[in-house]
Amino acid sequence: MAIHSLTTYPASSLLLPPRKLIKSSFIQCCKTQNESIELSTNGKASFPEKSLQKQPSNNRPPRPRRIILVRHGQSQGNVDESVYTRIADPKIALTEKGKAQAEECGKRIREMIEKDEADDWKVYFYVSPYKRTRETLQNLARAFERSRIAGMREEPRLREQDFGNFQDRERMRAEKAIRMLYGRFFFRFPNGESAADVYDRVTGFRETLRADIDIGRFQPPGEQSPNMNLVIVSHGLTLRVFLMRWYKWTVEQYEKLHNFGNGGMVVMERGFGGR
């Protein structure tokens, strides 16, 4: 079992469950392969898979130094809800402000990592396939030289909660009001998902992440660096559900959470003794 400390950074506005529900800043966590990324000038990426061999249980790679959860920058839908009535949710782009937020987030991540004063640090990215998250990654990654990027994977299970194809503005307002009465975790939007549905696919992603860590997907061949940083670029609700699943929070605790800000991040750091 791993232990991580959880830090919410100033740019975010995540409201965590009341302190009495989380009695320690170190929370029991879980366990957990290698590929490359080619970032071209147009922002596209390729990441061929490599053949992997599972490490013996007594010789597993070091746990990542930290896992960083990043919410996408400000999107067109964040400033104008009517966008959802004419543009499919996966195709909604960032605003110029959102691109700047993502670039600033990348700089802050790098500054944080460099404070470790380690020479062999690298970053590995998981990203939702939605346009706004891919654009966030493209801008965020500008803070890192190619040699510092261990790899990247587009992960559909990190997508936004499905609110149901093209969304009628007034109907969505009514549905969200009903959700508050029904319960934010279990309410399912017509033709869409509930947070409980997102929980199920995030559980699958968590198992993949655990396997990736155990196998050493992020480690260059022949290396065992303890200074790997995993960055997950996703959406507000999806990241809240990820935290709920990782730290085994209850439904009641989840329903006290709120999104952190666009371009904000939450940092999960490895605890003492490499655990």
For each residue, the residues with C-beta under 8 A, 3 or more apart:
1: 28 29 30 31 275
2: 29 30 31 63 270 271 275
3: 26 27 28 29 270 271 272 275
4: 26 27 29 66 67 268 269 270 271
5: 25 26 27 268 269 271
6: 16 25 27 243 247 266 267 268 269
7: 266 267 268 269
8: 12 14 16 260 266 267
9: 12 108 264 265 266 267
10:
11: 101 104 105 108 260 261 263 264 265
12: 8 9 71 260 261 264 265 266
13: 258 259 260 261 264
14: 8 240 257 258 259 260 264 266
15: 256 257 258
16: 6 8 22 256 257
17: 21 22 249 253 256 257
18: 21 22 256
19: 22 23
20: 23
21: 17 18 249 253
22: 16 17 18 19 27 247
23: 19 20
24: 27
25: 5 6
26: 3 4 5 271
27: 3 4 5 6 22 24 247
28: 1 3 247 248
29: 1 2 3 4 246 247 268
30: 1 2 206 210 246
31: 1 2 210 213 214
32: 63 64 209 210 211 212 213 214 215
33: 50 52 211 212 215 216 217 218
34: 50 52 150 151 216 217 218 219 220 221
35: 47 48 49 50 151 153 217
36: 47 48 50 150 151
37: 45 46 47 125 149 150 151 152
38: 45 46 47
39: 43 44 45 141 146 149
40: 43 44 45
41:
42:
43: 39 40 134 135 138
44: 39 40
45: 37 38 39 40 152
46: 37 38
47: 35 36 37 38 151 152 153
48: 35 36
49: 35
50: 33 34 35 36
51:
52: 33 34 215 216 217
53: 215
54: 214 215
55: 59 60 61 214 215 216
56: 59 60
57: 60
58:
59: 55 56
60: 55 56 57 214 216
61: 55 213 214 215 216 218 219 224
62: 224 225 226 228 274
63: 2 32 213 226 270 274 275
64: 32 67 213 218 228 229 230 270
65: 113 116 118 121 226 227 228 229 269 270
66: 4 229 230 267 268 269 270
67: 4 64 229 230 232 267 268
68: 109 229 230 231 232 265 266 267 268
69: 232 234 239 242 243 265 266 267 268
70: 105 109 136 140 231 232 233 234 263 264 265
71: 12 234 235 236 239 259 260 261 262 263 264 265
72: 75 94 98 102 128 130 132 133 135 136 233 234 235 262 263
73: 94 95 97 98 99 100 101 102 105 132 135 136 139 262 263
74: 78 79 94 95 97 98 101 262 263
75: 72 78 79 92 93 94 95 98 132 262
76: 79 80 83 87 92 93 94 95
77: 80 81 83 84 89 92 132
78: 74 75 95 98 262
79: 74 75 76 95
80: 76 77 83
81: 77 84 169 172
82: 85 86 169
83: 76 77 80 86 87 92
84: 77 81 87 89 92 163 166 167 169 172
85: 82 166 167 168 169
86: 82 83 166
87: 76 83 84 91 92
88: 91 92 165 166
89: 77 84 92 130 160 162 163 167
90: 129 130 131 159 160
91: 87 88 131
92: 75 76 77 83 84 87 88 89 130 131 132
93: 75 76 131 132 135
94: 72 73 74 75 76 98 99 102 131 132 135 136 139
95: 73 74 75 76 78 79 98 99
96: 99 100
97: 73 74 100 101
98: 72 73 74 75 78 94 95 101 102 132 135 136 262 263
99: 73 94 95 96 102 103 135 139
100: 73 96 97 103 104 139
101: 11 73 74 97 98 104 105 262 263
102: 72 73 94 98 99 105 106 135 136 137 138 139 140 263
103: 99 100 106 107 139 140 142 143
104: 11 100 101 107 108 263
105: 11 70 73 101 102 108 109 136 140 263 264 265
106: 102 103 109 110 139 140 141 142 143 144
107: 103 104 110 111 143
108: 9 11 104 105 111 112 265
109: 68 70 105 106 112 113 123 140 143 229 231 265
110: 106 107 113 114 143 144
111: 107 108 114 115
112: 108 109 115 267
113: 65 109 110 116 121 123 229
114: 110 111 117 121
115: 111 112
116: 65 113 121 227
117: 114
118: 65 121 227
119:
120: 223 225 227
121: 65 113 114 116 118 148 225 227 228 229
122: 148 149 150 218 220 225 227 228 229
123: 109 113 144 148 149 150 228 229 230 231
124: 149 150 151 152 217 218 228 229 230 231
125: 37 137 141 149 151 152 153 230 231 232 233
126: 152 153 155 158 209 230 231 232 233 234
127: 133 134 136 137 152 153 154 155 158 232 233 234
128: 72 133 134 154 155 156 158 159 160 233 234 235 238
129: 90 133 134 154 155 156 158 159
130: 72 89 90 92 133 134 159 160 235
131: 90 91 92 93 94 134 135
132: 72 73 75 77 92 93 94 98 135 136
133: 72 127 128 129 130 136 137 158 233 234 235
134: 43 127 128 129 130 131 137 138 154
135: 43 72 73 93 94 98 99 102 131 132 138 139
136: 70 72 73 94 98 102 105 127 132 133 139 140 233 263
137: 102 125 127 133 134 140 141 152 233
138: 43 102 134 135 141 142
139: 73 94 99 100 102 103 106 135 136 142
140: 70 102 103 105 106 109 136 137 143 231 233
141: 39 106 125 137 138 144 149
142: 103 106 138 139
143: 103 106 107 109 110 140
144: 106 110 123 141 148 149
145: 148 149
146: 39 149
147:
148: 121 122 123 144 145
149: 37 39 122 123 124 125 141 144 145 146 152
150: 34 36 37 122 123 124 218 219 220 228
151: 34 35 36 37 47 124 125 217 218
152: 37 45 47 124 125 126 127 137 149
153: 35 47 125 126 127
154: 127 128 129 134
155: 126 127 128 129 158 205 208
156: 128 129 159
157: 201 202 204 205 208
158: 126 127 128 129 133 155 202 205 232 233 234 235 238
159: 90 128 129 130 156 162 234 235 238
160: 89 90 128 130 235 237 238
161: 189 192 193 194 195 197 198 235 237 238
162: 89 159 189 191 192 193 197
163: 84 89 167 172 189 192 193
164: 167 189 190 191 192
165: 88 191
166: 84 85 86 88
167: 84 85 89 163 164 171 172
168: 85 171 172
169: 81 82 84 85 172 173
170: 173 174
171: 167 168 174 175
172: 81 84 163 167 168 169 175 176
173: 169 170 176 177
174: 170 171 177 178
175: 171 172 178 179 189 190
176: 172 173 179 180
177: 173 174 180 181
178: 174 175 181 182 187
179: 175 176 182 183 184 187 189
180: 176 177 184
181: 177 178
182: 178 179 186 187
183: 179 186 187 251 255
184: 179 180 187 195 254 255
185: 194 195 196 199 251 254 255
186: 182 183 194 195 196 251
187: 178 179 182 183 184 194 195
188: 192 193 194 196 197
189: 161 162 163 164 175 179 192 193 194
190: 164 175
191: 162 164 165
192: 161 162 163 164 188 189
193: 161 162 163 188 189 197 198
194: 161 185 186 187 188 189 197 198
195: 161 184 185 186 187 198 199 237 241 254
196: 185 186 188 199 200
197: 161 162 188 193 194 200 201
198: 161 193 194 195 201 202 237 238 241
199: 185 195 196 202 203 241 244 245
200: 196 197 203 204
201: 157 197 198 204 205
202: 157 158 198 199 205 206 238 241 242 245
203: 199 200 206 207 245
204: 157 200 201 207 208
205: 155 157 158 201 202 208 209 242
206: 30 202 203 209 210 242 245 246
207: 203 204 210 211
208: 155 157 204 205 211 212
209: 32 126 205 206 212 213 230
210: 30 31 32 206 207 213 214
211: 32 33 207 208 214 215
212: 32 33 208 209 215 217 218
213: 31 32 61 63 64 209 210 216 217 218
214: 31 32 54 55 60 61 210 211
215: 32 33 52 53 54 55 61 211 212
216: 33 34 52 55 60 61 213 219 224
217: 33 34 35 52 124 151 212 213
218: 33 34 61 64 122 124 150 151 212 213 228 230
219: 34 61 150 216 223 224 225 228
220: 34 122 150 223 225
221: 34
222:
223: 120 219 220
224: 61 62 216 219
225: 62 120 121 122 219 220 228
226: 62 63 65 270 274
227: 65 116 118 120 121 122
228: 62 64 65 121 122 123 124 150 218 219 225
229: 64 65 66 67 68 109 113 121 122 123 124
230: 64 66 67 68 123 124 125 126 209 218
231: 68 70 109 123 124 125 126 140
232: 67 68 69 70 125 126 127 158 239 242
233: 70 72 125 126 127 128 133 136 137 140 158
234: 69 70 71 72 126 127 128 133 158 159 238 239 242
235: 71 72 128 130 133 158 159 160 161 238 239
236: 71 239 240 259 260
237: 160 161 195 198 240 241 259
238: 128 158 159 160 161 198 202 234 235 241 242
239: 69 71 232 234 235 236 242 243 260 266
240: 14 236 237 243 244 254 257 258 259
241: 195 198 199 202 237 238 244 245 254
242: 69 202 205 206 232 234 238 239 245 246
243: 6 69 239 240 246 247 249 257 266
244: 199 240 241 247 248 249 253 254 257
245: 199 202 203 206 241 242 248
246: 29 30 206 242 243 268
247: 6 22 27 28 29 243 244
248: 28 244 245
249: 17 21 243 244 253 254
250: 253 254
251: 183 185 186 254 255
252: 255 256
253: 17 21 244 249 250 256 257
254: 184 185 195 240 241 244 249 250 251 257
255: 183 184 185 251 252
256: 15 16 17 18 252 253
257: 14 15 16 17 240 243 244 253 254
258: 13 14 15 240
259: 13 14 71 236 237 240
260: 8 11 12 13 14 71 236 239 264 265 266
261: 11 12 13 71 264
262: 71 72 73 74 75 78 98 101
263: 11 70 71 72 73 74 98 101 102 104 105 136
264: 9 11 12 13 14 70 71 105 260 261
265: 9 11 12 68 69 70 71 105 108 109 260
266: 6 7 8 9 12 14 68 69 239 243 260
267: 6 7 8 9 66 67 68 69 112
268: 4 5 6 7 29 66 67 68 69 246
269: 4 5 6 7 65 66
270: 2 3 4 63 64 65 66 226 274 275
271: 2 3 4 5 26 275
272: 3 275
273:
274: 62 63 226 270
275: 1 2 3 63 270 271 272
